[in-house]
Amino acid sequence: MEKLIACCGLDCASCDAYKATVTNNDELRAETAEKWKVQFNADITPEMINCTGCRQEGAKFSHCNECGIRNCVKSKGFSTCADCNEMETCSIVGDIHRYVPEALGNLKSLN
């Protein structure tokens, strides 16, 4: 499966919300909503599990519109954090790269 790199470097193609959306899988939506409800201590319903990827046209999970990383990238006119010379020292995306080093690697592979 081809990667779909998000602004932060995460692979949207590996996200359960993306998978549920592109396959129209209501069972996966329900499972993902339950998992995320616990993981993020938030009120998440299966109906909210729709996303085509943070850089793609179409549906977005509600957090995508509020995402500080995505909003920063868009405000600078960039495609991803890879376009920014502060990527490796940035406090906005730093936690993602600390906890998911693969995201930083994905961004580096874009250059």
Phi and psi restraints in degrees (value plus and minus 20) as a CYANA .aco file:
   2 GLU   PHI     -93.1   -53.1
   2 GLU   PSI     122.9   162.9
   3 LYS   PHI     -94.8   -54.8
   3 LYS   PSI     131.4   171.4
   4 LEU   PHI    -147.4  -107.4
   4 LEU   PSI      71.1   111.1
   5 ILE   PHI     -97.7   -57.7
   5 ILE   PSI     105.1   145.1
   6 ALA   PHI     -97.8   -57.8
   6 ALA   PSI     151.3   191.3
   7 CYS   PHI     -71.8   -31.8
   7 CYS   PSI     -60.1   -20.1
   8 CYS   PHI    -105.1   -65.1
   8 CYS   PSI     -33.4     6.6
   9 GLY   PHI      88.8   128.8
   9 GLY   PSI     -32.7     7.3
  10 LEU   PHI     -83.1   -43.1
  10 LEU   PSI     136.3   176.3
  11 ASP   PHI    -116.6   -76.6
  11 ASP   PSI      81.9   121.9
  12 CYS   PHI     -78.8   -38.8
  12 CYS   PSI     -51.2   -11.2
  13 ALA   PHI     -84.2   -44.2
  13 ALA   PSI     -40.2    -0.2
  14 SER   PHI    -114.5   -74.5
  14 SER   PSI     -21.5    18.5
  15 CYS   PHI    -101.3   -61.3
  15 CYS   PSI     115.9   155.9
  16 ASP   PHI     -83.9   -43.9
  16 ASP   PSI     -51.6   -11.6
  17 ALA   PHI     -85.7   -45.7
  17 ALA   PSI     -62.7   -22.7
  18 TYR   PHI     -82.8   -42.8
  18 TYR   PSI     -68.5   -28.5
  19 LYS   PHI     -79.3   -39.3
  19 LYS   PSI     -63.7   -23.7
  20 ALA   PHI     -84.3   -44.3
  20 ALA   PSI     -56.2   -16.2
  21 THR   PHI     -89.7   -49.7
  21 THR   PSI     -70.7   -30.7
  22 VAL   PHI     -91.3   -51.3
  22 VAL   PSI     -42.1    -2.1
  23 THR   PHI    -123.5   -83.5
  23 THR   PSI     -20.6    19.4
  24 ASN   PHI      29.3    69.3
  24 ASN   PSI      30.6    70.6
  25 ASN   PHI    -120.9   -80.9
  25 ASN   PSI      78.5   118.5
  26 ASP   PHI     -87.2   -47.2
  26 ASP   PSI     -50.4   -10.4
  27 GLU   PHI     -85.3   -45.3
  27 GLU   PSI     -64.1   -24.1
  28 LEU   PHI     -86.5   -46.5
  28 LEU   PSI     -55.7   -15.7
  29 ARG   PHI     -79.0   -39.0
  29 ARG   PSI     -66.7   -26.7
  30 ALA   PHI     -84.4   -44.4
  30 ALA   PSI     -64.3   -24.3
  31 GLU   PHI     -82.5   -42.5
  31 GLU   PSI     -63.3   -23.3
  32 THR   PHI     -86.1   -46.1
  32 THR   PSI     -62.9   -22.9
  33 ALA   PHI     -79.6   -39.6
  33 ALA   PSI     -64.1   -24.1
  34 GLU   PHI     -83.5   -43.5
  34 GLU   PSI     -66.7   -26.7
  35 LYS   PHI     -81.7   -41.7
  35 LYS   PSI     -67.4   -27.4
  36 TRP   PHI     -90.8   -50.8
  36 TRP   PSI     -50.4   -10.4
  37 LYS   PHI     -78.5   -38.5
  37 LYS   PSI     -63.1   -23.1
  38 VAL   PHI     -95.2   -55.2
  38 VAL   PSI     -69.1   -29.1
  39 GLN   PHI     -80.1   -40.1
  39 GLN   PSI     -60.3   -20.3
  40 PHE   PHI    -127.3   -87.3
  40 PHE   PSI     -16.3    23.7
  41 ASN   PHI      28.0    68.0
  41 ASN   PSI      33.5    73.5
  42 ALA   PHI    -156.7  -116.7
  42 ALA   PSI     137.4   177.4
  43 ASP   PHI    -104.3   -64.3
  43 ASP   PSI      76.5   116.5
  44 ILE   PHI    -140.3  -100.3
  44 ILE   PSI     107.1   147.1
  45 THR   PHI    -128.2   -88.2
  45 THR   PSI     139.5   179.5
  46 PRO   PHI     -76.9   -36.9
  46 PRO   PSI     -52.8   -12.8
  47 GLU   PHI     -85.0   -45.0
  47 GLU   PSI     -41.7    -1.7
  48 MET   PHI    -101.7   -61.7
  48 MET   PSI     -33.5     6.5
  49 ILE   PHI    -105.8   -65.8
  49 ILE   PSI      60.7   100.7
  50 ASN   PHI    -166.1  -126.1
  50 ASN   PSI     100.0   140.0
  51 CYS   PHI    -180.8  -140.8
  51 CYS   PSI     113.8   153.8
  52 THR   PHI    -122.7   -82.7
  52 THR   PSI     -12.5    27.5
  53 GLY   PHI      88.5   128.5
  53 GLY   PSI     124.3   164.3
  54 CYS   PHI     -89.1   -49.1
  54 CYS   PSI     -40.2    -0.2
  55 ARG   PHI    -128.0   -88.0
  55 ARG   PSI     -16.3    23.7
  56 GLN   PHI    -122.0   -82.0
  56 GLN   PSI     136.9   176.9
  57 GLU   PHI     -87.1   -47.1
  57 GLU   PSI     132.2   172.2
  58 GLY   PHI      94.1   134.1
  58 GLY   PSI    -183.9  -143.9
  59 ALA   PHI     -81.5   -41.5
  59 ALA   PSI     127.2   167.2
  60 LYS   PHI    -150.3  -110.3
  60 LYS   PSI     121.1   161.1
  61 PHE   PHI     -83.4   -43.4
  61 PHE   PSI     125.0   165.0
  62 SER   PHI     -73.0   -33.0
  62 SER   PSI     -56.3   -16.3
  63 HIS   PHI     -82.8   -42.8
  63 HIS   PSI     -50.8   -10.8
  64 CYS   PHI     -77.1   -37.1
  64 CYS   PSI     -58.4   -18.4
  65 ASN   PHI     -91.2   -51.2
  65 ASN   PSI     -41.4    -1.4
  66 GLU   PHI    -121.2   -81.2
  66 GLU   PSI     -26.6    13.4
  67 CYS   PHI     -82.6   -42.6
  67 CYS   PSI     100.2   140.2
  68 GLY   PHI     -82.0   -42.0
  68 GLY   PSI     -53.7   -13.7
  69 ILE   PHI     -88.7   -48.7
  69 ILE   PSI     -71.4   -31.4
  70 ARG   PHI     -80.1   -40.1
  70 ARG   PSI     -63.9   -23.9
  71 ASN   PHI     -84.3   -44.3
  71 ASN   PSI     -57.9   -17.9
  72 CYS   PHI     -83.9   -43.9
  72 CYS   PSI     -67.9   -27.9
  73 VAL   PHI     -78.4   -38.4
  73 VAL   PSI     -67.2   -27.2
  74 LYS   PHI     -84.4   -44.4
  74 LYS   PSI     -60.3   -20.3
  75 SER   PHI     -86.4   -46.4
  75 SER   PSI     -46.2    -6.2
  76 LYS   PHI    -111.3   -71.3
  76 LYS   PSI     -22.9    17.1
  77 GLY   PHI      54.8    94.8
  77 GLY   PSI      -0.5    39.5
  78 PHE   PHI    -109.8   -69.8
  78 PHE   PSI     146.4   186.4
  79 SER   PHI    -109.9   -69.9
  79 SER   PSI     -63.8   -23.8
  80 THR   PHI    -166.5  -126.5
  80 THR   PSI     157.0   197.0
  81 CYS   PHI     -83.2   -43.2
  81 CYS   PSI     -39.8     0.2
  82 ALA   PHI     -82.2   -42.2
  82 ALA   PSI     -42.4    -2.4
  83 ASP   PHI    -100.1   -60.1
  83 ASP   PSI     -27.4    12.6
  84 CYS   PHI    -121.7   -81.7
  84 CYS   PSI     113.7   153.7
  85 ASN   PHI     -96.1   -56.1
  85 ASN   PSI     -23.9    16.1
  86 GLU   PHI    -120.7   -80.7
  86 GLU   PSI     -12.3    27.7
  87 MET   PHI     -69.2   -29.2
  87 MET   PSI     -66.4   -26.4
  88 GLU   PHI    -101.2   -61.2
  88 GLU   PSI     -31.0     9.0
  89 THR   PHI    -137.9   -97.9
  89 THR   PSI     -16.5    23.5
  90 CYS   PHI     -90.2   -50.2
  90 CYS   PSI     111.0   151.0
  91 SER   PHI     -98.2   -58.2
  91 SER   PSI     -40.0     0.0
  92 ILE   PHI     -93.2   -53.2
  92 ILE   PSI     -65.6   -25.6
  93 VAL   PHI    -118.7   -78.7
  93 VAL   PSI     -26.3    13.7
  94 GLY   PHI     -75.2   -35.2
  94 GLY   PSI     -61.8   -21.8
  95 ASP   PHI     -83.1   -43.1
  95 ASP   PSI     -60.8   -20.8
  96 ILE   PHI     -78.6   -38.6
  96 ILE   PSI     -67.0   -27.0
  97 HIS   PHI     -90.0   -50.0
  97 HIS   PSI     -48.9    -8.9
  98 ARG   PHI     -89.8   -49.8
  98 ARG   PSI     -61.9   -21.9
  99 TYR   PHI    -110.4   -70.4
  99 TYR   PSI     -42.7    -2.7
 100 VAL   PHI    -153.8  -113.8
 100 VAL   PSI      56.6    96.6
 101 PRO   PHI     -75.9   -35.9
 101 PRO   PSI     -45.9    -5.9
 102 GLU   PHI     -79.6   -39.6
 102 GLU   PSI     -51.0   -11.0
 103 ALA   PHI     -83.4   -43.4
 103 ALA   PSI     -62.3   -22.3
 104 LEU   PHI     -84.3   -44.3
 104 LEU   PSI     -62.4   -22.4
 105 GLY   PHI     -80.2   -40.2
 105 GLY   PSI     -60.6   -20.6
 106 ASN   PHI     -81.1   -41.1
 106 ASN   PSI     -62.5   -22.5
 107 LEU   PHI     -85.7   -45.7
 107 LEU   PSI     -62.5   -22.5
 108 LYS   PHI     -83.2   -43.2
 108 LYS   PSI     -51.5   -11.5
 109 SER   PHI     -91.6   -51.6
 109 SER   PSI     -34.8     5.2
 110 LEU   PHI     -99.1   -59.1
 110 LEU   PSI     -42.4    -2.4
